[in-house]
Amino acid sequence: MSSKLVKKLLLQATTPLVSSNDDIDGSNQRKRRKSETNTTQKVVISKEDIIQEHIDSILRLDNLTQSYTSSTAKRSFDRKATSIKQQSKERRNLIKNREKISNSRSSSSAFSQKPQEERYDKKRDKRRREEKSMSDLAKAMKKMKKRKKNDTS
């Protein structure tokens, strides 16, 4: 059954059956008339009141937006905007450089204009790592000497 039919059936079941007693019908009619008069009473509202309510609602909305927007939200918006700008800039650069990259055999290609990169060499890499560890060790020793001097003084 559809919901409309169910609603109709419920309404019919809840309404009392009409009896032959005029007293009951009269009392129902009086109740209906009283409820109709109560609902039909009009409240006079002036244009000034309507305008003032509208202004108040706008001011409340403005206060709420100011209280709920924070500097973190603004910073987040700025970050998002800058990332979008950066992405669009990269896209434009890709489109500009697409012609250079596509022709890899000519002397005008982007690959030919790049400087040659060194090949990977295990020995050279091992030396770099040792030098880095030695420099880190030297920095740590300097800090230790400074701390000892500060402690003794």
C-alpha positions as CSV (number, residue, x, y, z in Angstrom):
1,M,0.0,0.0,0.0
2,S,1.2,3.5,-0.7
3,S,1.8,5.9,2.1
4,K,-1.0,8.2,0.9
5,L,-3.6,5.4,1.1
6,V,-2.3,4.5,4.6
7,K,-2.7,8.1,5.7
8,K,-6.2,8.3,4.4
9,L,-7.2,5.0,6.1
10,L,-5.7,6.3,9.4
11,L,-7.6,9.5,9.2
12,Q,-10.9,7.8,8.5
13,A,-10.3,5.4,11.4
14,T,-9.5,8.2,13.8
15,T,-12.5,10.5,12.9
16,P,-15.6,9.6,15.0
17,L,-18.6,8.3,13.2
18,V,-21.5,10.8,12.8
19,S,-24.4,9.9,15.1
20,S,-28.0,11.0,15.0
21,N,-27.6,13.0,18.1
22,D,-27.8,16.7,17.3
23,D,-26.2,17.6,20.6
24,I,-22.9,16.0,19.7
25,D,-22.9,17.5,16.3
26,G,-23.6,21.0,17.7
27,S,-20.8,20.7,20.3
28,N,-18.4,19.6,17.5
29,Q,-19.4,22.5,15.4
30,R,-18.9,24.9,18.3
31,K,-15.5,23.6,18.9
32,R,-14.6,23.9,15.3
33,R,-15.8,27.5,15.2
34,K,-13.8,28.4,18.3
35,S,-10.6,26.9,16.8
36,E,-11.2,28.7,13.5
37,T,-11.6,32.0,15.2
38,N,-8.4,31.5,17.3
39,T,-6.4,30.6,14.2
40,T,-7.7,33.4,12.1
41,Q,-6.7,36.2,14.5
42,K,-4.3,38.4,12.6
43,V,-1.2,40.0,14.2
44,V,-0.4,43.4,12.7
45,I,3.3,43.7,11.9
46,S,4.6,46.9,10.5
47,K,7.2,47.2,7.8
48,E,9.6,48.8,10.2
49,D,9.4,45.7,12.4
50,I,10.0,43.4,9.4
51,I,13.0,45.5,8.4
52,Q,14.4,45.6,11.9
53,E,14.1,41.8,12.2
54,H,15.9,41.4,8.9
55,I,18.7,43.7,10.0
56,D,19.0,41.8,13.3
57,S,19.3,38.5,11.5
58,I,22.0,39.8,9.2
59,L,23.9,41.1,12.2
60,R,23.6,37.8,14.0
61,L,24.8,36.0,10.9
62,D,27.8,38.4,10.5
63,N,28.8,37.9,14.2
64,L,28.6,34.2,13.9
65,T,30.8,34.1,10.8
66,Q,33.3,36.3,12.5
67,S,33.4,34.2,15.5
68,Y,33.8,30.9,13.6
69,T,36.3,32.0,11.0
70,S,39.8,31.9,12.5
71,S,43.3,32.7,11.4
72,T,44.0,29.0,10.9
73,A,41.2,28.8,8.4
74,K,42.5,31.8,6.6
75,R,46.0,30.3,6.6
76,S,44.6,27.0,5.3
77,F,42.8,28.9,2.5
78,D,46.0,30.8,1.6
79,R,48.0,27.5,1.5
80,K,45.5,25.9,-0.8
81,A,45.4,28.9,-3.1
82,T,49.2,29.0,-3.4
83,S,49.4,25.3,-4.1
84,I,46.8,25.7,-6.8
85,K,48.7,28.6,-8.3
86,Q,51.9,26.5,-8.2
87,Q,50.2,23.6,-9.9
88,S,48.9,25.8,-12.7
89,K,52.3,27.4,-13.1
90,E,53.9,23.9,-13.5
91,R,51.2,22.9,-16.0
92,R,52.0,26.0,-18.1
93,N,55.7,25.3,-18.0
94,L,55.1,21.7,-19.0
95,I,53.1,22.9,-22.0
96,K,55.8,25.3,-22.9
97,N,58.6,22.7,-22.6
98,R,56.6,19.9,-24.3
99,E,58.0,20.8,-27.7
100,K,61.6,20.7,-26.5
101,I,61.2,17.4,-24.8
102,S,59.4,15.7,-27.6
103,N,62.3,16.0,-30.1
104,S,65.0,14.1,-28.3
105,R,67.3,13.5,-31.4
106,S,68.0,17.1,-32.3
107,S,70.4,19.5,-30.8
108,S,67.6,21.8,-29.7
109,S,66.0,19.3,-27.4
110,A,65.9,19.8,-23.7
111,F,67.9,16.7,-23.0
112,S,70.8,17.9,-25.2
113,Q,70.8,21.3,-23.4
114,K,71.1,19.7,-19.9
115,P,74.6,19.3,-18.5
116,Q,75.8,15.7,-18.4
117,E,75.3,14.0,-15.0
118,E,78.0,12.0,-13.4
119,R,77.5,8.2,-13.3
120,Y,77.2,6.4,-10.1
121,D,80.4,5.3,-8.6
122,K,80.5,3.1,-5.5
123,K,84.0,4.2,-4.4
124,R,83.1,7.9,-4.7
125,D,79.8,7.4,-2.9
126,K,81.6,5.5,-0.1
127,R,84.1,8.4,0.3
128,R,81.3,10.9,0.4
129,R,79.5,9.0,3.2
130,E,82.8,8.7,5.2
131,E,83.5,12.4,4.8
132,K,80.0,13.2,5.9
133,S,80.2,11.0,9.0
134,M,83.6,12.5,9.9
135,S,82.2,16.0,9.6
136,D,79.3,15.1,11.8
137,L,81.6,13.6,14.3
138,A,83.8,16.7,14.3
139,K,80.7,18.9,14.9
140,A,79.6,16.7,17.8
141,M,83.1,16.9,19.4
142,K,83.1,20.7,19.1
143,K,79.8,20.9,20.9
144,M,81.1,18.6,23.6
145,K,84.2,20.9,24.1
146,K,81.9,24.0,24.3
147,R,79.7,22.3,26.9
148,K,82.8,21.3,29.0
149,K,84.1,24.8,28.9
150,N,80.7,26.2,30.0
151,D,80.4,23.7,32.8
152,T,83.9,24.5,34.2
153,S,83.3,28.3,34.1
